[in-house]
């Protein structure tokens, strides 16, 4: 297994985790804003 390949998989999975966390943060912010409106 090449080192570059493993590094690419780790970086891609890490970026996916970051995107998922960002999506959850955005959803939470929208829920808080929506709750304050009501």
N, C-alpha and C positions, 0 to 999 in steps of 0.2 A: 504494500500500500504506500503510495507516494505521500510525502509530507505535505506538499502543496494541496493535494486533494483533501486530506483530512482537515487542513487549515481552512480550506474553502467551505467544507461542510459545517465546521464549527462556526465560522463567521456568518454563514447564511442562516443557520438555526438561531444564532444569537440575534441577528437582525429581525427574524420572525418573532422572537420573544419580545423584542423592543416594540415592534409594531403592535403586537397583541396588547402589551401593557398600555401603550399610548391610546389604543382604541377603547380599552376599559376606562382609562382616565377621562377621555372625551365623553363617553356615555355617562359617567358619574357626574361630570360637570353639567351636562345637559339636564340630567335628572334634578340636580340641585337648583338650577335656574328655573326649570319647569315647576318645581315644588314651590319656589318663592313666588312665582307668578300667581299660582292658585292660593 
